[in-house]
Amino acid sequence: MCYHIFAIIAGFVLDLLIGDPHFIPHPVRLIGSLISFLDKRLNCDVRNNRSGEKTAVDANIEKIKLSKYKRGMLLAFTVIIVVFAVSALILATAYSINLYAGIIVEVVMTWQILATKCLRVESMRVYDALRTDGVDAGRKAVSMIVGRDTSVLDAAGVTRAAVETIAENTSDGVIAPMLYTAIGGPVLGFVYKAVNTMDSMLGYKNDKYMYFGRFAARLDDVVNFIPARISAYLMIAAAFIGGRQFDGKNAYRIFKRDRFNHASPNSAQTESVCAGALRVQLAGDAVYFGKLVKKKYIGDGLREIEYEDIKRANRLMYITAFLCELISVAVMSLVLILL
């Protein structure tokens, strides 16, 4: 437990200092490659006959849907088993060599699970682009971190998309992986990252992934259900202690009112807190793959959103992360004392 606590602290510090350097191969990219490999082989509507020629699937629609769902489930379980096995093998091998090798590997694995600085760096590129080069540069920068069509966004829309990404990923990219790693070490942390990555790659409601990606999307909803709510309450606390630029009371009010104003049961949890804390309005209709998607608003829009809100949202995210880290270490230390 002592080594695990040290790894949680050291990994968090490394994440804050180094982030995700592009010249270092990241395990999540390898997980993404595995998902992509399986996607190409399992997500198809054609099959080969004995002569090797492709024939159209002639089963009825319901059977096709069920088949795609089962293949998506197969992909999900395969990815989870592989990630669990590889992570456990690496960690066990390191500790079998000697204690120090094990600690170093656990620290590095913990660092690679967290994405605090990475989230800040990517979102601040949007801030810098808007401030120095204008809305066209902002659209290009924000297109790197969101899935919607950014070509139709004005400066406020670009800023809103960046703030929403920071708010949502405070849970998905920072708090949830931190909690799972604290509970089950980097092995469980990487399993969580695998589920989250599958959702980001397969969880689209289009013809290709409507049924194939449904299991991955539902699994992501399940594993994020509790962490999203913990993240929201931590963010409310962060709004109260973060200074005059945040409105803690309004953060709690908007959270209670708008926390379900999203198709996902989890995404609006932290988005509603962030909207309330900044006193701005988030969400609303967006364009995905050329189609307009109707979405509810989150927040009251007590003032117009501005690109400085990207910096404020990042500050709120950092305070939330520090609170979670402190609580996680405190709880693990208490468990160690009691044991």
C-alpha atoms as one frame of an Amber mdcrd trajectory, in Angstrom:
protein
   0.000   0.000   0.000   2.868   2.391   0.799   4.309   1.899  -2.683   0.891
   2.346  -4.238   0.376   5.644  -2.384   3.803   6.820  -3.504   2.978   5.881
  -7.111  -0.308   7.804  -6.983   1.482  10.924  -5.752   4.525  10.661  -8.015
   2.449   9.780 -11.074   0.204  12.799 -10.505   3.231  15.086 -10.137   4.779
  13.726 -13.339   1.499  14.287 -15.163   1.398  17.913 -14.009   5.054  18.516
 -14.927   5.464  16.523 -18.145   1.981  15.746 -19.412   1.893  13.636 -22.570
   5.012  14.265 -24.683   4.347  13.232 -28.277   7.818  11.709 -28.658   7.026
   9.095 -25.976   4.815   6.199 -27.195   1.625   6.317 -25.120  -0.177   3.108
 -24.081  -3.554   4.646 -24.896  -2.449   5.004 -28.518  -1.586   1.304 -28.516
  -5.025   0.551 -27.073  -6.538   2.679 -29.833  -4.589   0.704 -32.438  -5.935
  -2.552 -31.003  -9.496  -1.207 -31.111  -9.016  -0.035 -34.691  -7.578  -3.429
 -35.695 -10.555  -5.295 -34.241 -13.015  -2.746 -35.604 -11.866  -3.363 -39.180
 -12.267  -7.107 -38.798 -15.471  -7.335 -36.788 -17.543  -4.342 -37.900 -18.710
  -5.286 -41.383 -21.931  -6.111 -43.216 -20.427  -8.535 -45.711 -19.007 -12.017
 -45.429 -16.867 -14.170 -47.676 -18.300 -17.308 -49.300 -16.194 -20.381 -49.977
 -15.026 -19.053 -53.302 -13.707 -15.930 -51.569 -16.226 -13.588 -53.187 -18.108
 -11.076 -51.072 -21.838 -11.504 -50.768 -24.330  -9.114 -49.205 -25.703 -10.079
 -45.823 -29.166 -11.375 -46.534 -30.371 -11.946 -42.983 -33.235  -9.855 -41.727
 -32.581  -6.462 -40.195 -33.031  -7.548 -36.592 -30.521 -10.359 -36.984 -28.034
  -7.955 -38.531 -28.450  -5.551 -35.627 -28.012  -8.333 -33.093 -24.980  -9.651
 -34.933 -23.326  -6.240 -34.937 -24.110  -5.802 -31.243 -22.574  -9.177 -30.371
 -19.486  -8.442 -32.447 -19.153  -5.104 -30.675 -19.439  -6.915 -27.350 -16.749
  -9.377 -28.480 -14.462  -6.466 -29.347 -15.040  -4.851 -25.946 -14.293  -7.992
 -23.944 -11.251  -8.766 -26.085  -9.787  -5.298 -25.543 -10.455  -5.392 -21.796
  -8.896  -8.848 -21.373  -5.816  -7.926 -23.410  -5.303  -4.610 -21.588  -5.794
  -6.242 -18.182  -3.413  -9.100 -18.975  -0.669  -6.944 -20.478  -0.849  -4.315
 -17.699  -0.798  -6.966 -14.966   2.074  -8.828 -16.648   4.197  -5.674 -16.989
   3.612  -4.645 -13.378   4.147  -8.145 -11.960   7.322  -8.621 -14.002   8.726
  -5.300 -12.795   8.082  -6.132  -9.139   9.540  -9.617  -9.618  12.817  -8.068
 -10.772  13.141  -5.953  -7.633  11.169  -3.537  -5.513  12.602  -0.401  -7.068
  11.884  -1.564 -10.617   8.298  -2.266  -9.587   7.851   1.144  -7.997   9.315
   2.936 -11.012   7.074   1.046 -13.447   3.981   1.675 -11.302   4.789   5.392
 -11.134   5.237   5.591 -14.916   2.029   3.640 -15.557   0.100   5.902 -13.172
   1.526   8.992 -14.879   0.405   7.717 -18.291  -3.127   7.025 -17.064  -3.753
  10.644 -16.012  -4.325  13.467 -18.506  -4.470  16.668 -16.466  -1.747  18.630
 -18.214  -2.596  17.155 -21.616  -6.162  18.448 -21.301  -4.897  21.889 -20.350
  -2.307  22.016 -23.160  -4.774  20.970 -25.872  -7.488  23.387 -24.716  -5.037
  26.275 -24.299  -4.096  25.865 -27.954  -7.655  26.923 -28.701  -7.273  29.888
 -26.346  -3.992  30.975 -27.962  -5.410  30.548 -31.471  -8.487  32.658 -30.717
  -6.505  35.368 -28.970  -3.707  35.723 -31.516  -4.996  34.454 -34.874  -8.772
  34.777 -34.758 -11.784  32.548 -35.188 -10.545  30.510 -38.179  -7.469  29.389
 -36.243  -9.677  28.740 -33.238 -11.946  26.482 -35.297  -8.965  24.467 -36.484
  -7.549  24.144 -32.974 -10.824  23.102 -31.361 -11.464  20.537 -34.122  -8.556
  18.578 -32.640 -10.386  18.004 -29.353 -14.098  17.774 -30.264 -16.121  15.532
 -32.547 -18.560  18.142 -33.852 -18.355  20.160 -37.080 -16.383  23.258 -36.102
 -16.550  25.044 -39.460 -19.900  26.605 -38.538 -18.793  27.937 -35.124 -18.238
  31.582 -34.314 -15.748  32.709 -31.639 -18.270  32.098 -28.853 -19.071  28.651
 -30.251 -15.389  27.730 -30.416 -14.907  28.863 -26.820 -18.023  27.023 -25.684
 -16.810  23.793 -27.318 -13.428  24.080 -25.590 -14.975  24.792 -22.180 -17.388
  21.868 -22.557 -14.479  19.571 -23.416 -12.530  20.674 -20.346 -15.568  20.224
 -18.110 -16.503  16.777 -19.430 -12.941  15.489 -19.493 -12.287  16.661 -15.957
 -14.247  13.541 -15.101 -13.287  11.219 -17.979  -9.617  12.165 -18.269  -8.648
  13.159 -14.735 -10.922  12.215 -11.845 -12.289   8.843 -13.021  -8.879   7.384
 -13.979  -7.428   8.740 -10.736 -10.151   7.030  -8.701  -9.875   3.705 -10.524
  -6.088   3.757 -10.201  -6.354   4.546  -6.499  -8.738   1.598  -6.027  -7.092
  -1.027  -8.217  -3.686   0.300  -9.195  -2.563   1.013 -12.757  -4.035  -2.283
 -13.995  -7.580  -1.148 -13.204  -6.646   2.355 -14.341  -5.682   1.100 -17.792
  -8.813  -1.047 -18.003 -10.814   2.140 -17.405  -8.815   3.957 -20.091  -9.550
   1.096 -22.487 -13.302   1.395 -21.870 -13.152   5.166 -22.270 -11.132   4.890
 -25.475 -13.581   2.367 -26.938 -16.435   4.767 -26.280 -14.599   7.666 -27.929
 -13.824   5.552 -31.007 -16.979   3.462 -31.339 -19.719   5.256 -29.424 -21.212
   7.159 -32.360 -24.889   7.077 -33.276 -24.359   6.663 -37.008 -24.949   3.803
 -39.436 -21.543   2.259 -38.815 -21.552   2.250 -35.019 -25.193   2.505 -33.932
 -25.261  -1.186 -32.934 -21.625  -2.217 -33.134 -20.538   0.480 -30.669 -23.576
   0.356 -28.386 -22.110  -2.064 -25.836 -18.924   0.002 -25.522 -20.977   3.178
 -25.053 -23.200   1.598 -22.392 -20.187   0.132 -20.608 -18.593   3.575 -20.542
 -21.799   4.998 -19.021 -21.652   2.351 -16.285 -17.992   2.788 -15.323 -18.348
   6.588 -15.305 -21.645   6.758 -13.409 -20.191   7.176  -9.909 -16.948   8.987
 -10.894 -18.923  11.615 -12.854 -20.973  12.473  -9.768 -17.923  12.521  -7.519
 -16.254  14.805 -10.061 -19.245  17.137 -10.020 -19.224  17.541  -6.244 -15.459
  18.003  -6.201 -15.831  20.681  -8.881 -18.519  22.431  -6.834 -16.088  22.487
  -3.906 -13.408  23.811  -6.256 -15.750  26.623  -7.336 -16.234  27.650  -3.703
 -12.507  27.760  -2.941 -11.248  28.901  -6.343 -11.714  32.620  -5.867 -14.003
  35.393  -7.070 -13.904  34.299 -10.696 -16.124  31.333  -9.763 -19.652  31.282
  -8.351 -19.955  28.261  -6.056 -23.607  28.793  -5.191 -24.598  29.095  -8.828
 -22.479  26.043  -9.670 -24.512  23.967  -7.225 -27.809  25.471  -8.410 -27.170
  24.755 -12.094 -25.841  21.290 -11.251 -29.051  20.355  -9.454 -31.173  21.723
 -12.295 -29.267  20.821 -15.495 -27.137  17.772 -14.621 -29.277  15.558 -16.874
 -29.491  17.945 -19.859 -27.461  15.610 -22.043 -27.998  12.379 -23.954 -25.332
  10.812 -21.747 -26.253  10.265 -18.081 -22.781  11.471 -17.085 -21.550  14.255
 -19.377 -23.743  17.039 -18.018 -22.733  16.339 -14.413 -19.514  18.345 -14.625
 -20.642  20.510 -17.563 -23.506  21.863 -15.471 -21.167  22.668 -12.580 -18.724
  24.439 -14.888 -21.504  26.431 -16.568 -22.846  27.521 -13.200 -19.420  28.335
 -11.782 -18.571  30.517 -14.793 -22.129  31.924 -15.036 -22.286  31.056 -18.763
 -24.468  28.896 -20.970 -23.050  25.711 -22.516 -24.289  22.965 -24.855 -27.193
  23.641 -27.255 -27.569  22.402 -30.840 -24.451  21.139 -32.626 -23.559  19.686
 -36.030 -22.069  16.165 -36.182 -21.078  14.552 -39.490 -23.154  17.100 -41.387
 -26.302  16.548 -39.307 -27.812  19.022 -36.849 -28.251  17.427 -33.426 -30.748
  19.065 -31.071 -29.319  19.418 -27.571 -30.588  21.093 -24.431 -28.821  24.120
 -23.011 -26.868  23.934 -19.772 -26.666  27.029 -17.584 -28.371  30.415 -17.667
 -25.935  32.575 -19.592 -25.771  35.341 -17.009 -22.970  36.790 -19.115 -21.537
  36.209 -22.583 -18.884  33.523 -22.824 -15.368  34.768 -23.692 -12.105  33.063
 -24.544 -10.747  33.828 -21.045 -13.270  31.250 -19.835 -11.015  28.555 -21.287
  -8.343  29.556 -18.776 -10.914  29.718 -15.986 -12.255  26.256 -16.832  -8.713
  24.877 -16.723  -8.141  26.465 -13.329 -11.351  24.866 -12.087 -10.201  21.519
 -13.482  -6.812  21.775 -11.755  -8.339  22.603  -8.369 -10.738  19.677  -8.782
  -7.830  17.360  -9.603  -5.857  18.470  -6.551  -8.870  17.909  -4.313  -9.348
  14.392  -5.678  -5.656  13.601  -5.277  -5.645  14.805  -1.661  -8.775  12.846
  -0.781  -7.528   9.700  -2.537  -4.182   9.803  -0.728  -5.908  10.545   2.583
  -8.299   7.596   2.217  -5.511   5.202   1.167  -3.375   6.367   4.097  -6.270
   5.768   6.476  -6.737   2.264   5.066  -3.026   1.625   5.540  -3.192   2.761
   9.167  -6.250   0.637   9.887  -4.674  -2.430   8.312
